[in-house]
């Protein structure tokens, strides 16, 4: 991957539990997209573009839940989930926009 110097892969990370807390997820676990209102962009006064980008991401991923294929930790500190979705096998998304799938 171009520009991936320093990227480390993790076996687990923490995501929202959908109830205001955090839950550990590992490779193979399933996650769902947080409702827009619970994302950082959706809290308080948000703009149209943030909600539009959220809707595009939801459309591009397809119906969830999504299986975690890889968890990447970038040198900047960003945690990325690489997901198996209806539309892709390895779509990279920001972990803070997802919650653990409650079965």
Backbone as a printed PyTorch tensor [residue, N CA C, xyz], in Angstrom:
tensor([[[  0.8530,  -1.1660,   0.0000],
         [  0.0000,   0.0000,   0.0000],
         [  0.9060,   1.2370,   0.0000]],

        [[  0.6610,   2.1490,  -0.9070],
         [  1.4600,   3.3630,  -1.0060],
         [  1.2510,   4.2030,   0.2470]],

        [[  2.3510,   4.6600,   0.8340],
         [  2.2600,   5.5190,   2.0060],
         [  1.8910,   4.8000,   3.2890]],

        [[  2.0630,   3.4900,   3.3280],
         [  1.6580,   2.7470,   4.5170],
         [  2.8150,   2.5040,   5.4830]],

        [[  3.9260,   3.1960,   5.3050],
         [  5.0570,   3.0250,   6.2000],
         [  4.6380,   3.3600,   7.6320]],

        [[  4.9180,   2.4730,   8.5490],
         [  4.5730,   2.6840,   9.9480],
         [  3.2190,   2.1170,  10.3440]],

        [[  2.4470,   1.6310,   9.3710],
         [  1.1500,   1.0230,   9.6860],
         [  1.3840,  -0.2920,  10.4230]],

        [[  0.7100,  -0.4470,  11.5730],
         [  0.7720,  -1.7030,  12.3230],
         [ -0.6220,  -2.3240,  12.3170]],

        [[ -0.6470,  -3.6410,  12.3310],
         [ -1.9320,  -4.3370,  12.3960],
         [ -2.1420,  -4.8560,  13.8050]],

        [[ -3.3650,  -4.6860,  14.2910],
         [ -3.7390,  -5.0810,  15.6440],
         [ -4.6770,  -6.2790,  15.5950]],

        [[ -4.7520,  -6.9900,  16.6980],
         [ -5.6950,  -8.1130,  16.8090],
         [ -7.0330,  -7.6530,  17.3780]],

        [[ -7.0200,  -6.5440,  18.1270],
         [ -8.2560,  -6.0360,  18.7170],
         [ -8.1750,  -4.5290,  18.8760]],

        [[ -9.3440,  -3.9110,  19.0590],
         [ -9.4380,  -2.4870,  19.3390],
         [-10.7730,  -2.2410,  20.0440]],

        [[-10.9670,  -1.0240,  20.4910],
         [-12.2040,  -0.6490,  21.1690],
         [-13.0600,   0.1990,  20.2210]],

        [[-14.3680,  -0.0930,  20.1900],
         [-15.3360,   0.7060,  19.4440],
         [-16.5200,   0.9690,  20.3670]],

        [[-17.4200,   1.8160,  19.9290],
         [-18.6170,   2.1100,  20.7070],
         [-19.4350,   0.8330,  20.9230]],

        [[-20.0780,   0.7650,  22.0770],
         [-20.9860,  -0.3630,  22.3220],
         [-22.4170,  -0.0110,  21.9270]],

        [[-22.6140,   1.2220,  21.4300],
         [-23.9460,   1.6730,  21.0240],
         [-24.7840,   2.1750,  22.1770]],

        [[-24.1940,   2.2000,  23.3890],
         [-24.9210,   2.6290,  24.5880],
         [-24.1450,   3.6940,  25.3620]],

        [[-23.1560,   4.3000,  24.7200],
         [-22.3630,   5.3300,  25.3680],
         [-21.0470,   4.8450,  25.9390]],

        [[-20.7900,   3.5550,  25.8970],
         [-19.5360,   2.9920,  26.3940],
         [-18.6900,   2.4440,  25.2620]],

        [[-17.7260,   1.6280,  25.6190],
         [-16.8230,   1.0120,  24.6400],
         [-16.8690,  -0.4980,  24.7850]],

        [[-16.5570,  -1.1840,  23.6920],
         [-16.5020,  -2.6310,  23.6890],
         [-15.3220,  -3.0710,  22.8350]],

        [[-14.6250,  -4.1060,  23.2800],
         [-13.5030,  -4.6280,  22.5070],
         [-14.0220,  -5.4840,  21.3600]],

        [[-13.4380,  -5.2690,  20.1730],
         [-13.7400,  -6.1040,  19.0130],
         [-12.4250,  -6.6770,  18.4860]],

        [[-12.5080,  -7.8610,  17.8880],
         [-11.3350,  -8.5280,  17.3510],
         [-11.5970,  -8.9020,  15.8890]],

        [[-10.5650,  -9.4190,  15.2340],
         [-10.7060,  -9.8600,  13.8550],
         [-11.8360, -10.8750,  13.7680]],

        [[-12.6710, -10.7480,  12.7590],
         [-13.8030, -11.6590,  12.5770],
         [-15.0880, -11.2010,  13.2390]],

        [[-14.9970, -10.2640,  14.2020],
         [-16.2150,  -9.7360,  14.8290],
         [-16.9830,  -8.8860,  13.8180]],

        [[-18.2360,  -8.6260,  14.1600],
         [-19.0870,  -7.8140,  13.2910],
         [-19.3340,  -6.4580,  13.9480]],

        [[-19.4010,  -5.4290,  13.0960],
         [-19.6760,  -4.0680,  13.5470],
         [-20.7520,  -3.4620,  12.6650]],

        [[-21.3960,  -2.4180,  13.1840],
         [-22.3960,  -1.6540,  12.4560],
         [-21.9810,  -0.1880,  12.4650]],

        [[-22.4290,   0.5530,  11.4750],
         [-22.2030,   1.9910,  11.4200],
         [-23.0180,   2.6470,  12.5330]],

        [[-22.3940,   3.5420,  13.2820],
         [-23.1230,   4.2910,  14.3050],
         [-24.2050,   5.1370,  13.6320]],

        [[-25.3310,   5.3680,  14.2850],
         [-26.2900,   6.3390,  13.7490],
         [-25.5970,   7.7030,  13.6450]],

        [[-25.9300,   8.4770,  12.6260],
         [-25.2420,   9.7510,  12.3880],
         [-25.2240,  10.6420,  13.6230]],

        [[-26.3180,  10.6920,  14.3500],
         [-26.4240,  11.5770,  15.5160],
         [-25.4050,  11.2300,  16.5980]],

        [[-24.8860,   9.9940,  16.5960],
         [-23.9230,   9.5760,  17.6160],
         [-22.4680,   9.7340,  17.1650]],

        [[-22.2410,  10.1180,  15.9070],
         [-20.8750,  10.3660,  15.4420],
         [-20.4420,  11.7500,  15.9020]],

        [[-19.1380,  12.0070,  15.8810],
         [-18.6360,  13.3280,  16.2650],
         [-19.2310,  14.4190,  15.3800]],

        [[-19.3560,  14.1440,  14.0820],
         [-19.9120,  15.1330,  13.1560],
         [-21.3930,  15.3780,  13.4120]],

        [[-22.0900,  14.4040,  13.9680],
         [-23.5240,  14.5210,  14.1770],
         [-23.9250,  15.1260,  15.5040]],

        [[-22.9570,  15.2990,  16.3990],
         [-23.2700,  15.8730,  17.7070],
         [-23.3370,  17.3960,  17.5990]],

        [[-24.3370,  17.9790,  18.2170],
         [-24.4610,  19.4390,  18.1970],
         [-24.8860,  19.9380,  16.8280]],

        [[-24.3780,  21.1190,  16.4740],
         [-24.6980,  21.7130,  15.1770],
         [-23.8120,  21.0790,  14.1200]],

        [[-24.4230,  20.3690,  13.1940],
         [-23.6340,  19.7690,  12.1210],
         [-24.0670,  20.3720,  10.7930]],

        [[-23.1720,  20.2350,   9.8330],
         [-23.4990,  20.8160,   8.5400],
         [-23.9850,  19.7570,   7.5580]],

        [[-24.5410,  20.2390,   6.4980],
         [-25.1030,  19.3690,   5.4740],
         [-24.0520,  18.4190,   4.9030]],

        [[-22.8370,  18.9040,   4.6670],
         [-21.8050,  18.0850,   4.0280],
         [-21.4240,  16.8860,   4.9030]],

        [[-21.3540,  17.0650,   6.2100],
         [-21.0260,  15.9480,   7.0970],
         [-22.0860,  14.8650,   7.0000]],

        [[-23.3380,  15.2630,   6.9980],
         [-24.4230,  14.2830,   6.8930],
         [-24.4440,  13.6400,   5.5070]],

        [[-24.1410,  14.4180,   4.4820],
         [-24.0780,  13.8910,   3.1160],
         [-22.9600,  12.8470,   3.0000]],

        [[-21.7900,  13.1210,   3.5640],
         [-20.6740,  12.1660,   3.5280],
         [-21.0370,  10.8810,   4.2670]],

        [[-21.7320,  11.0120,   5.3890],
         [-22.1910,   9.8500,   6.1440],
         [-23.1290,   8.9990,   5.2830]],

        [[-24.0810,   9.6460,   4.6170],
         [-25.0290,   8.9240,   3.7620],
         [-24.3130,   8.2180,   2.6090]],

        [[-23.3050,   8.8640,   2.0360],
         [-22.5290,   8.2380,   0.9630],
         [-21.7820,   7.0070,   1.4770]],

        [[-21.1820,   7.1220,   2.6790],
         [-20.4690,   5.9770,   3.2420],
         [-21.4300,   4.8180,   3.4850]],

        [[-22.5970,   5.1220,   4.0230],
         [-23.6000,   4.0910,   4.2780],
         [-24.0150,   3.4050,   2.9660]],

        [[-24.1930,   4.1930,   1.9270],
         [-24.5570,   3.6380,   0.6240],
         [-23.4160,   2.7870,   0.0550]],

        [[-22.1850,   3.2630,   0.1750],
         [-21.0370,   2.5490,  -0.3830],
         [-20.7600,   1.2300,   0.3290]],

        [[-21.0380,   1.1590,   1.6270],
         [-20.7870,  -0.0710,   2.3830],
         [-21.8760,  -1.1140,   2.1600]],

        [[-23.0910,  -0.6840,   1.9030],
         [-24.1960,  -1.6250,   1.7960],
         [-24.7450,  -1.9460,   3.1790]],

        [[-25.6440,  -2.8930,   3.2310],
         [-26.3030,  -3.2600,   4.4860],
         [-25.3430,  -3.9930,   5.4160]],

        [[-25.3340,  -3.6160,   6.6780],
         [-24.5010,  -4.2650,   7.6860],
         [-25.2400,  -5.3920,   8.3510]],

        [[-24.6450,  -6.0810,   9.2850],
         [-23.3530,  -5.7950,   9.9010],
         [-22.1960,  -6.1980,   8.9740]],

        [[-21.0060,  -5.6860,   9.3210],
         [-19.8100,  -5.8830,   8.5200],
         [-18.7680,  -6.6440,   9.3320]],

        [[-18.0900,  -7.5630,   8.6810],
         [-17.0560,  -8.3600,   9.3520],
         [-15.7140,  -7.6330,   9.3110]],

        [[-15.0170,  -7.6160,  10.4530],
         [-13.6880,  -7.0010,  10.5200],
         [-12.6580,  -7.9700,   9.9520]],

        [[-11.9620,  -7.5400,   8.8780],
         [-10.9210,  -8.3650,   8.2570],
         [ -9.5350,  -8.0010,   8.7840]],

        [[ -9.3000,  -6.7050,   9.0270],
         [ -8.0290,  -6.2100,   9.5540],
         [ -8.3160,  -4.9920,  10.4220]],

        [[ -7.4070,  -4.7300,  11.3560],
         [ -7.4670,  -3.5210,  12.1670],
         [ -6.1090,  -2.8590,  12.0210]],

        [[ -6.0950,  -1.6510,  11.4920],
         [ -4.8440,  -0.9410,  11.2610],
         [ -4.6630,   0.1990,  12.2430]],

        [[ -3.4280,   0.3560,  12.7490],
         [ -3.0850,   1.4730,  13.6250],
         [ -2.0180,   2.2940,  12.9050]],

        [[ -2.4080,   3.4770,  12.4470],
         [ -1.5180,   4.3380,  11.6860],
         [ -0.6190,   5.1450,  12.6190]],

        [[  0.5550,   5.5660,  12.1530],
         [  1.4820,   6.3420,  12.9950],
         [  0.8600,   7.6120,  13.5840]],

        [[ -0.1460,   8.1860,  12.9140],
         [ -0.8090,   9.3950,  13.4170],
         [ -1.7260,   9.0830,  14.5990]],

        [[ -1.9380,   7.7850,  14.8670],
         [ -2.8150,   7.3850,  15.9600],
         [ -4.1790,   6.9050,  15.5020]],

        [[ -4.5140,   7.1470,  14.2540],
         [ -5.8210,   6.7590,  13.7200],
         [ -5.9530,   5.2390,  13.6740]],

        [[ -7.1040,   4.7290,  14.1180],
         [ -7.4110,   3.2990,  14.0320],
         [ -8.4010,   3.1150,  12.8840]],

        [[ -8.0550,   2.2210,  11.9810],
         [ -8.9000,   1.9300,  10.8330],
         [ -9.3730,   0.4870,  10.9050]],

        [[-10.6240,   0.2770,  10.5590],
         [-11.1640,  -1.0700,  10.4050],
         [-11.2360,  -1.3570,   8.9120]],

        [[-10.7810,  -2.5190,   8.5130],
         [-10.8880,  -2.9460,   7.1240],
         [-11.9390,  -4.0460,   7.0980]],

        [[-13.0450,  -3.7760,   6.4020],
         [-14.2580,  -4.5750,   6.5200],
         [-14.5970,  -5.3580,   5.2700]],

        [[-15.2330,  -6.4900,   5.4940],
         [-15.8880,  -7.2440,   4.4220],
         [-17.3240,  -6.7370,   4.4010]],

        [[-17.7270,  -6.1470,   3.2720],
         [-19.0720,  -5.6000,   3.1350],
         [-19.7360,  -6.2050,   1.9020]],

        [[-20.9720,  -5.8220,   1.6490],
         [-21.6560,  -6.2610,   0.4380],
         [-20.9470,  -5.7520,  -0.8050]],

        [[-20.2980,  -4.6070,  -0.6840],
         [-19.7090,  -3.9380,  -1.8370],
         [-18.2010,  -4.1440,  -1.9730]],

        [[-17.5310,  -4.6150,  -0.9160],
         [-16.0680,  -4.6470,  -0.9280],
         [-15.5340,  -5.6880,   0.0510]],

        [[-14.3190,  -6.1050,  -0.1860],
         [-13.6170,  -6.9750,   0.7580],
         [-12.3470,  -6.2620,   1.1650]],

        [[-12.4690,  -5.4030,   2.1570],
         [-11.3160,  -4.6620,   2.6380],
         [-11.5310,  -3.1650,   2.6760]],

        [[-12.7900,  -2.7150,   2.6740],
         [-13.0780,  -1.2850,   2.7540],
         [-12.5070,  -0.7180,   4.0440]],

        [[-11.7270,   0.3550,   3.9600],
         [-11.1350,   0.9860,   5.1370],
         [-12.0160,   2.0910,   5.6730]],

        [[-12.3120,   2.0370,   6.9680],
         [-13.1940,   3.0150,   7.6090],
         [-12.6160,   3.4090,   8.9650]],

        [[-13.0010,   4.5720,   9.4510],
         [-12.5550,   5.0340,  10.7650],
         [-13.2890,   4.2750,  11.8630]],

        [[-12.5420,   3.7070,  12.7840],
         [-13.1330,   2.8840,  13.8550],
         [-14.1250,   3.6790,  14.7080]],

        [[-13.8870,   4.9890,  14.8950],
         [-14.7710,   5.7590,  15.7760],
         [-16.1550,   5.9690,  15.1860]],

        [[-16.3750,   5.6100,  13.9300],
         [-17.6830,   5.7450,  13.3080],
         [-18.4980,   4.4580,  13.3930]],

        [[-17.9800,   3.4530,  14.1080],
         [-18.6290,   2.1530,  14.1670],
         [-18.8820,   1.7120,  15.5950]],

        [[-19.8260,   0.7960,  15.7360],
         [-20.1460,   0.2160,  17.0410],
         [-20.1740,  -1.2980,  16.9010]],

        [[-19.9620,  -1.9690,  18.0110],
         [-20.0120,  -3.4340,  18.0190],
         [-21.4240,  -3.8670,  17.6560]],

        [[-21.5160,  -4.9050,  16.8530],
         [-22.8270,  -5.4500,  16.4600],
         [-23.3990,  -6.2110,  17.6420]],

        [[-24.5960,  -5.8500,  18.0290],
         [-25.2680,  -6.5250,  19.1480],
         [-26.1940,  -7.5820,  18.5910]],

        [[-25.8200,  -8.8300,  18.8000],
         [-26.6370,  -9.9480,  18.2910],
         [-27.6660, -10.3470,  19.3150]]])
